Amino acid sequence: MTWKQRWIGDQGEGFLWPIYLCVVFYLGAERWLHTDSAYTLFRILNHQSLFYDRFACELLVWPGQLLSHLGAPIRWVMQSINLILPLMAWAGWIFFHKSPLRWLYFLVIFSGGSEAFFIGYSEIGLSTLAFITAIQWIVLDAKRLPLLLFLSITITWLSHPAGVLFLPILVLFGWRKLDLKQTLSLAITLTGLFIAKQLIAPSNPYDAQLYSTLTNIQNFTQFTNLFSVNYLLHASWFFIPAATAIACFIVGLLKPSRIVTSIYFAIFVVDTLVAVLIYSQGDAHINMEKFFYPIAVIGMLSIGIFQWAAEKQGIASTNQIDEQPGNQIKAQSRTQQIISIPLWFLAFSMMLGIQKHLPNYSERKQLLIDLVKAQPQSKLLIQQPAEDQGPDTNNSVAKITNALSQKGSLWGLSYETAIASKWIGLNETRTAKIMSTEEIKEWPTTNSKIADSLFIGAPFEQPQPINRLNHRYFRFAKNQNYRMNPK
């Protein structure tokens, strides 16, 4: 194995990593001022917990947490979290240079599509990275495979609950690699960890509600009417992984590897069904979020399954007829060349797709900056704009808010405006809170309870004392009550 094969790859795919890092650095800022990402960044800047029971995500956010404790500029904190996942994937790609499936690391990055930066630190991206790393250990037949599998599966599961969709694939890959004693030990250890985790830190209500949909018979009887089914049918990004899985299944039926490919395709279909049912109660409208991103990765992994099964069959055939090893190496080389074609196609397609929504994010970022500049006071309440309500041309705040509502959800506006005011260097932090008509009616009572010393965030989060926020980034003037924006 030469240095060129380790760092650049047989087909030059290593050049994609630095290109992608530049794309992440350039496009990340706009994504970080959007809902989930802004909420995450706000809590990191204020040294607050993030993940409920998703403890493995500490592997992603620790650079930002460290820099925020050191008082680094907000852009440094954001970029340190933004870049760490592709850097970890790149490191894995280099480390497993001997694995014929090292290209699977590109799935962590490119299957995310045009919304790869939406949720900031990518919980499901980390789960996928751990899953693909586990596959590398299995393929290379490492000496400490049970321990490595335990660590990989734990990270896959504790990063995002959708990681459980990956577990049947790991079983399919690894069932012949472990003996009965190792399998039982791994199963008992994972079961014990699951029980201990549930006793110490049970699943949060949001995750529990998602999984409860699997036991709801009504979801099965009204399957075609589910929101998620309609969403999936119109998701053009799903065409590539779905078509790949179907094509590999059809080809696999004509080869000696038809048993493996049939089992794999069955798992793909079942996982898709489970994801659709769970996602029927979801709240995200993006490509890589929640439970559809694992399905996209599993679909693209069909190529890897087919390649792995074909090469194992080729090795067996070689041993049977005692062919020269050179023929086997040539066959593997041709397989790698075939694999590289969809890899490069996928990479460039996704990179072009990333640019697709750039104007929308850029415009939204500018609107947030315009909003904090136009605010008449530092803590502002804004009535949620009605769907049939046009912008008030006489009120600049209302006009900007209506424009923002056309470019995404406003539940995270409190965090977005607070970060935007620091982003442009205002001496005083400004924040705007969207409230419904019912909340506005109850505001006098609410205002009398919260006084002037609290920061109001998302509906699922209690108001926070201002004196507990990190004053290096967020400084509110004293005696500032939330005030309604006049119509």
C-alpha positions as CSV (number, residue, x, y, z in Angstrom):
1,M,0.0,0.0,0.0
2,T,1.7,3.2,-1.2
3,W,1.3,6.7,0.4
4,K,-0.7,7.7,-2.7
5,Q,-3.3,4.9,-2.2
6,R,-3.6,5.8,1.5
7,W,-4.0,9.5,1.1
8,I,-5.5,10.0,-2.4
9,G,-7.1,6.6,-3.2
10,D,-7.0,4.5,-6.3
11,Q,-9.2,6.8,-8.3
12,G,-8.2,10.1,-6.7
13,E,-11.2,10.3,-4.5
14,G,-9.1,11.6,-1.6
15,F,-9.2,15.0,-3.3
16,L,-12.8,15.3,-2.4
17,W,-12.2,15.7,1.3
18,P,-10.4,19.1,1.3
19,I,-12.8,20.3,-1.3
20,Y,-15.7,19.4,0.9
21,L,-14.1,21.0,4.0
22,C,-13.9,24.2,2.1
23,V,-17.6,23.9,1.2
24,V,-18.4,23.3,4.8
25,F,-16.4,26.3,6.0
26,Y,-17.9,28.6,3.4
27,L,-21.6,27.6,3.7
28,G,-21.8,26.7,7.4
29,A,-22.5,30.2,8.8
30,E,-25.9,30.5,7.1
31,R,-27.0,27.1,8.3
32,W,-25.9,27.8,11.9
33,L,-28.4,30.7,12.1
34,H,-31.4,28.4,11.4
35,T,-33.7,26.9,14.1
36,D,-32.1,23.6,15.5
37,S,-28.6,24.8,14.7
38,A,-29.0,28.1,16.3
39,Y,-30.5,26.5,19.4
40,T,-27.5,24.1,19.6
41,L,-25.0,26.9,19.2
42,F,-26.8,29.1,21.8
43,R,-26.6,26.3,24.4
44,I,-23.0,25.5,23.6
45,L,-22.1,29.2,24.0
46,N,-23.8,29.2,27.4
47,H,-22.2,25.9,28.6
48,Q,-25.6,24.1,28.8
49,S,-26.4,20.5,28.1
50,L,-27.6,19.5,24.7
51,F,-28.6,16.0,24.1
52,Y,-30.9,14.6,26.7
53,D,-29.7,11.0,26.6
54,R,-27.6,11.3,23.4
55,F,-24.3,11.2,25.2
56,A,-22.2,10.2,22.3
57,C,-22.7,13.6,20.7
58,E,-20.0,14.9,23.0
59,L,-17.6,13.5,20.5
60,L,-18.8,16.2,18.1
61,V,-19.3,19.3,20.2
62,W,-16.3,19.2,22.6
63,P,-14.2,21.6,20.5
64,G,-16.9,24.2,20.6
65,Q,-17.5,23.7,24.3
66,L,-13.8,24.2,24.9
67,L,-13.5,27.3,22.8
68,S,-16.6,28.8,24.4
69,H,-15.1,28.4,27.8
70,L,-12.0,30.2,26.5
71,G,-14.1,33.0,25.2
72,A,-13.2,32.5,21.5
73,P,-15.0,34.4,18.8
74,I,-18.4,33.0,18.0
75,R,-17.3,32.1,14.4
76,W,-14.5,29.9,15.8
77,V,-16.9,28.1,18.1
78,M,-19.3,27.5,15.2
79,Q,-16.7,26.3,12.7
80,S,-15.0,24.0,15.2
81,I,-18.3,22.0,15.5
82,N,-19.1,22.4,11.8
83,L,-15.8,20.9,10.6
84,I,-15.3,18.0,13.1
85,L,-17.6,15.5,11.6
86,P,-16.1,15.6,8.0
87,L,-12.6,15.6,9.7
88,M,-13.5,12.5,11.6
89,A,-14.9,10.8,8.4
90,W,-11.7,11.8,6.5
91,A,-9.5,10.3,9.3
92,G,-11.5,7.1,9.2
93,W,-11.1,7.0,5.4
94,I,-7.3,7.3,5.8
95,F,-7.0,4.9,8.7
96,F,-8.9,2.1,6.9
97,H,-6.9,2.3,3.7
98,K,-6.7,-1.5,3.5
99,S,-10.4,-2.0,3.5
100,P,-12.2,-2.5,0.2
101,L,-15.2,-0.6,1.6
102,R,-13.3,2.5,2.7
103,W,-15.3,4.6,0.2
104,L,-18.4,4.1,2.5
105,Y,-17.2,7.0,4.5
106,F,-18.3,9.3,1.7
107,L,-21.9,8.2,2.5
108,V,-21.7,10.1,5.8
109,I,-21.1,13.2,3.9
110,F,-22.7,13.0,0.5
111,S,-25.9,11.2,1.2
112,G,-26.9,14.2,3.4
113,G,-27.6,16.1,0.2
114,S,-28.3,19.8,0.1
115,E,-29.3,20.1,3.7
116,A,-26.1,18.6,5.2
117,F,-25.6,21.6,7.5
118,F,-29.1,22.1,8.7
119,I,-29.0,20.6,12.2
120,G,-25.5,21.9,12.9
121,Y,-23.8,19.2,14.9
122,S,-25.1,16.2,13.1
123,E,-26.4,13.6,15.6
124,I,-27.5,11.2,12.8
125,G,-24.2,11.9,11.0
126,L,-22.2,10.7,14.0
127,S,-24.4,7.6,14.3
128,T,-23.8,6.8,10.6
129,L,-20.0,7.4,11.0
130,A,-19.9,4.9,13.9
131,F,-22.0,2.4,11.8
132,I,-19.7,2.6,8.8
133,T,-16.6,2.3,11.1
134,A,-18.1,-0.9,12.5
135,I,-18.4,-2.3,9.0
136,Q,-14.7,-1.6,8.4
137,W,-13.8,-3.6,11.5
138,I,-15.9,-6.5,10.4
139,V,-14.5,-6.6,6.9
140,L,-10.9,-6.4,8.1
141,D,-11.7,-9.1,10.7
142,A,-9.9,-7.3,13.5
143,K,-8.5,-9.3,16.4
144,R,-10.5,-7.3,19.0
145,L,-13.7,-7.4,17.0
146,P,-16.2,-7.9,19.9
147,L,-14.8,-4.9,21.8
148,L,-14.7,-2.7,18.7
149,L,-18.2,-3.8,17.7
150,F,-19.5,-2.9,21.2
151,L,-18.0,0.6,21.0
152,S,-19.3,1.2,17.5
153,I,-22.8,0.0,18.2
154,T,-22.9,2.0,21.5
155,I,-22.0,5.2,19.7
156,T,-24.4,4.4,16.8
157,W,-27.2,4.0,19.3
158,L,-26.3,6.8,21.7
159,S,-25.9,9.4,19.0
160,H,-29.5,9.2,17.6
161,P,-32.4,6.8,18.1
162,A,-32.6,6.3,14.4
163,G,-29.3,4.4,14.7
164,V,-31.2,1.3,15.6
165,L,-32.1,1.0,11.9
166,F,-28.4,0.3,11.2
167,L,-28.2,-2.7,13.6
168,P,-29.8,-5.4,11.4
169,I,-27.2,-4.5,8.7
170,L,-24.4,-5.0,11.3
171,V,-25.8,-8.4,12.2
172,L,-25.9,-9.3,8.5
173,F,-22.3,-8.3,8.0
174,G,-20.9,-9.8,11.2
175,W,-22.9,-13.0,12.0
176,R,-20.2,-15.2,10.6
177,K,-17.3,-13.3,12.1
178,L,-18.0,-14.1,15.7
179,D,-18.3,-17.5,17.3
180,L,-21.2,-18.4,19.6
181,K,-19.4,-17.4,22.8
182,Q,-18.4,-14.0,21.4
183,T,-21.9,-13.4,20.1
184,L,-23.6,-14.2,23.4
185,S,-21.1,-12.0,25.3
186,L,-21.7,-9.1,22.9
187,A,-25.5,-9.5,23.1
188,I,-25.5,-9.7,26.9
189,T,-23.2,-6.7,27.3
190,L,-25.3,-4.5,24.9
191,T,-28.5,-5.6,26.7
192,G,-27.1,-4.7,30.1
193,L,-26.0,-1.3,28.8
194,F,-29.5,-0.7,27.4
195,I,-31.2,-1.6,30.7
196,A,-28.7,0.5,32.7
197,K,-29.2,3.5,30.3
198,Q,-33.0,3.2,30.6
199,L,-32.8,3.2,34.4
200,I,-30.3,6.0,34.7
201,A,-31.4,8.2,31.7
202,P,-34.7,7.0,30.1
203,S,-35.6,8.1,26.6
204,N,-37.0,11.7,26.5
205,P,-40.7,12.1,25.7
206,Y,-40.0,13.2,22.1
207,D,-38.2,10.0,21.2
208,A,-40.7,7.9,23.2
209,Q,-43.6,9.4,21.2
210,L,-41.9,8.7,17.9
211,Y,-41.4,5.0,18.7
212,S,-44.9,4.6,20.1
213,T,-46.3,5.1,16.6
214,L,-45.1,1.6,15.8
215,T,-47.7,0.2,18.2
216,N,-50.5,2.4,16.8
217,I,-52.7,0.1,14.6
218,Q,-54.3,3.2,13.0
219,N,-51.0,4.0,11.3
220,F,-51.1,0.7,9.5
221,T,-54.8,0.9,8.5
222,Q,-54.2,4.5,7.1
223,F,-50.7,4.0,5.9
224,T,-51.2,5.6,2.5
225,N,-52.5,8.8,4.1
226,L,-49.5,9.3,6.4
227,F,-47.7,12.6,5.9
228,S,-44.3,10.7,5.7
229,V,-45.5,8.5,2.9
230,N,-46.5,11.5,0.8
231,Y,-43.2,13.2,1.7
232,L,-41.1,10.2,0.7
233,L,-42.9,9.8,-2.7
234,H,-42.0,13.4,-3.6
235,A,-38.5,13.3,-2.2
236,S,-36.3,13.3,-5.3
237,W,-33.2,12.8,-3.2
238,F,-34.4,9.3,-2.2
239,F,-34.4,8.2,-5.9
240,I,-30.6,7.4,-6.0
241,P,-30.5,5.2,-2.9
242,A,-33.8,3.4,-3.7
243,A,-32.8,2.8,-7.3
244,T,-29.4,1.5,-6.1
245,A,-30.9,-0.9,-3.7
246,I,-33.3,-2.3,-6.3
247,A,-30.7,-2.6,-9.0
248,C,-28.3,-4.5,-6.6
249,F,-31.1,-6.8,-5.6
250,I,-32.0,-7.6,-9.2
251,V,-28.4,-8.2,-10.1
252,G,-27.8,-10.2,-6.9
253,L,-30.6,-12.6,-7.8
254,L,-28.6,-13.6,-10.9
255,K,-25.4,-14.3,-8.9
256,P,-24.3,-16.8,-6.3
257,S,-24.6,-14.0,-3.7
258,R,-28.4,-13.9,-4.1
259,I,-29.1,-15.1,-0.5
260,V,-27.1,-12.2,1.0
261,T,-28.5,-9.6,-1.3
262,S,-32.1,-10.9,-0.8
263,I,-31.7,-10.7,3.0
264,Y,-30.2,-7.3,2.7
265,F,-33.0,-6.0,0.5
266,A,-35.6,-7.3,2.9
267,I,-33.9,-5.4,5.7
268,F,-33.9,-2.3,3.5
269,V,-37.6,-2.6,2.9
270,V,-38.5,-3.3,6.6
271,D,-36.3,-0.4,7.7
272,T,-38.0,1.9,5.3
273,L,-41.4,0.9,6.5
274,V,-40.3,1.4,10.1
275,A,-38.8,4.8,9.3
276,V,-42.0,5.9,7.5
277,L,-44.2,4.9,10.4
278,I,-42.0,6.6,13.0
279,Y,-41.6,9.7,10.9
280,S,-45.3,10.1,10.5
281,Q,-45.2,12.0,13.8
282,G,-42.0,13.8,13.0
283,D,-41.6,17.5,12.6
284,A,-38.7,17.9,10.2
285,H,-38.8,18.7,6.5
286,I,-35.2,18.2,5.6
287,N,-33.3,15.5,3.7
288,M,-30.9,14.0,6.3
289,E,-32.9,14.6,9.5
290,K,-34.6,12.0,11.7
291,F,-35.1,8.6,10.3
292,F,-34.8,9.0,6.5
293,Y,-31.1,9.7,6.4
294,P,-30.2,6.1,7.7
295,I,-32.5,4.7,4.9
296,A,-30.6,6.7,2.3
297,V,-27.3,5.5,3.6
298,I,-28.5,1.8,3.8
299,G,-29.8,2.1,0.2
300,M,-26.4,3.4,-1.1
301,L,-24.7,0.7,1.0
302,S,-26.3,-1.9,-1.3
303,I,-23.3,-1.4,-3.6
304,G,-21.0,-2.3,-0.7
305,I,-23.1,-5.4,0.2
306,F,-23.0,-6.6,-3.4
307,Q,-19.3,-5.9,-3.7
308,W,-18.5,-7.7,-0.5
309,A,-20.6,-10.7,-1.3
310,A,-19.2,-10.9,-4.8
311,E,-15.6,-10.7,-3.7
312,K,-16.2,-13.4,-1.0
313,Q,-17.7,-15.6,-3.7
314,G,-14.7,-14.8,-6.0
315,I,-12.2,-15.8,-3.3
316,A,-14.0,-19.1,-2.7
317,S,-14.1,-19.8,-6.4
318,T,-10.4,-19.0,-6.7
319,N,-9.6,-21.4,-3.9
320,Q,-11.6,-24.2,-5.5
321,I,-10.1,-24.0,-8.9
322,D,-6.6,-22.9,-7.7
323,E,-6.3,-19.9,-9.9
324,Q,-3.5,-17.5,-9.7
325,P,-3.8,-14.7,-7.0
326,G,-3.2,-12.1,-9.7
327,N,-6.6,-12.9,-11.3
328,Q,-8.2,-12.2,-8.0
329,I,-6.4,-8.9,-7.5
330,K,-7.4,-7.8,-11.1
331,A,-11.1,-8.7,-10.4
332,Q,-11.0,-6.7,-7.2
333,S,-9.4,-3.8,-9.0
334,R,-12.1,-3.8,-11.7
335,T,-14.8,-3.8,-8.9
336,Q,-13.2,-0.8,-7.3
337,Q,-13.2,1.0,-10.7
338,I,-16.9,0.2,-11.1
339,I,-17.6,1.5,-7.6
340,S,-15.7,4.7,-8.2
341,I,-18.0,5.8,-11.0
342,P,-21.2,6.1,-8.9
343,L,-19.0,7.5,-6.0
344,W,-17.8,10.5,-8.0
345,F,-21.2,11.0,-9.6
346,L,-22.8,11.0,-6.1
347,A,-20.2,13.3,-4.7
348,F,-20.5,15.9,-7.4
349,S,-24.3,15.7,-7.5
350,M,-24.5,16.3,-3.8
351,M,-22.0,19.2,-3.9
352,L,-24.0,20.9,-6.6
353,G,-27.1,20.2,-4.6
354,I,-25.6,21.9,-1.6
355,Q,-25.5,25.1,-3.5
356,K,-29.2,24.9,-4.5
357,H,-30.6,26.3,-1.2
358,L,-27.7,28.7,-0.6
359,P,-29.7,31.8,-1.7
360,N,-32.5,30.9,0.7
361,Y,-30.2,30.6,3.7
362,S,-28.2,33.7,2.8
363,E,-31.4,35.8,2.5
364,R,-32.6,34.4,5.8
365,K,-29.4,35.3,7.5
366,Q,-29.6,38.9,6.2
367,L,-33.2,39.2,7.4
368,L,-32.2,38.2,10.9
369,I,-29.5,40.8,10.9
370,D,-32.0,43.4,9.6
371,L,-34.4,42.4,12.3
372,V,-32.1,42.9,15.2
373,K,-31.1,46.3,13.7
374,A,-34.7,47.3,13.4
375,Q,-35.8,46.2,16.9
376,P,-37.0,49.2,18.9
377,Q,-35.9,47.5,22.1
378,S,-33.6,44.7,23.1
379,K,-36.3,42.2,24.2
380,L,-39.2,42.1,21.7
381,L,-42.4,40.1,21.4
382,I,-43.9,39.6,18.0
383,Q,-47.3,38.2,17.2
384,Q,-47.0,35.1,15.0
385,P,-48.0,36.2,11.4
386,A,-51.2,34.6,10.0
387,E,-50.9,32.6,6.8
388,D,-53.3,34.9,5.0
389,Q,-51.8,38.0,6.5
390,G,-49.7,40.2,4.3
391,P,-46.7,42.2,5.6
392,D,-47.4,45.5,7.3
393,T,-45.5,47.9,5.1
394,N,-45.7,50.6,7.9
395,N,-43.9,48.4,10.4
396,S,-40.4,47.3,9.5
397,V,-40.2,44.6,12.2
398,A,-43.5,43.0,11.0
399,K,-42.4,43.2,7.4
400,I,-39.1,41.4,8.2
401,T,-40.8,38.8,10.4
402,N,-43.3,38.0,7.6
403,A,-40.4,37.6,5.2
404,L,-38.7,35.2,7.6
405,S,-41.8,33.1,8.0
406,Q,-41.6,32.4,4.3
407,K,-38.2,30.9,4.7
408,G,-38.7,28.4,7.5
409,S,-39.9,27.9,11.0
410,L,-39.7,30.7,13.6
411,W,-39.7,28.6,16.8
412,G,-35.9,29.3,17.2
413,L,-36.1,33.0,16.6
414,S,-35.1,33.9,20.2
415,Y,-31.8,32.1,19.7
416,E,-31.3,33.2,16.1
417,T,-31.7,36.9,16.9
418,A,-29.5,36.7,20.0
419,I,-26.7,35.1,18.0
420,A,-27.2,37.4,15.1
421,S,-26.8,40.5,17.3
422,K,-23.5,39.1,18.6
423,W,-22.5,38.1,15.0
424,I,-22.6,41.7,13.8
425,G,-21.0,43.1,17.0
426,L,-23.8,44.9,18.7
427,N,-22.8,46.1,22.2
428,E,-26.2,45.0,23.5
429,T,-27.8,41.6,22.9
430,R,-31.2,41.7,21.2
431,T,-33.7,38.9,21.0
432,A,-37.2,38.5,19.5
433,K,-39.8,36.0,20.6
434,I,-42.7,34.8,18.4
435,M,-45.9,34.3,20.2
436,S,-49.3,33.0,19.1
437,T,-52.6,35.0,19.5
438,E,-53.5,33.0,22.6
439,E,-50.1,33.6,24.2
440,I,-50.5,37.3,23.4
441,K,-53.8,37.4,25.3
442,E,-52.2,35.9,28.3
443,W,-49.1,38.0,28.2
444,P,-50.0,40.6,30.9
445,T,-50.3,37.7,33.4
446,T,-47.1,36.1,32.1
447,N,-45.2,39.3,32.2
448,S,-46.1,39.9,35.8
449,K,-44.5,36.6,36.7
450,I,-41.3,36.6,34.7
451,A,-40.3,40.3,35.4
452,D,-37.3,41.6,33.5
453,S,-34.6,39.2,34.4
454,L,-35.4,36.2,32.1
455,F,-34.6,35.1,28.6
456,I,-37.6,33.4,26.8
457,G,-36.7,30.7,24.4
458,A,-38.5,27.8,22.7
459,P,-42.0,26.6,23.9
460,F,-40.4,23.4,25.2
461,E,-37.8,25.2,27.3
462,Q,-38.4,27.2,30.5
463,P,-37.3,30.9,30.6
464,Q,-33.7,31.2,31.6
465,P,-32.3,33.8,34.1
466,I,-30.2,36.3,32.2
467,N,-27.5,36.3,34.8
468,R,-26.8,32.6,34.0
469,L,-26.1,33.3,30.4
470,N,-22.5,33.6,29.2
471,H,-21.8,37.4,29.4
472,R,-18.9,37.0,27.0
473,Y,-21.5,36.5,24.2
474,F,-24.8,37.8,25.5
475,R,-25.2,41.0,27.4
476,F,-28.6,42.4,28.1
477,A,-29.3,45.9,29.5
478,K,-30.8,45.9,33.0
479,N,-34.5,46.6,33.7
480,Q,-35.5,45.6,30.2
481,N,-38.9,43.9,30.0
482,Y,-40.2,42.1,27.0
483,R,-42.4,44.6,25.0
484,M,-44.9,43.9,22.3
485,N,-44.1,45.2,18.8
486,P,-46.9,47.6,17.9
487,K,-48.9,46.9,14.8
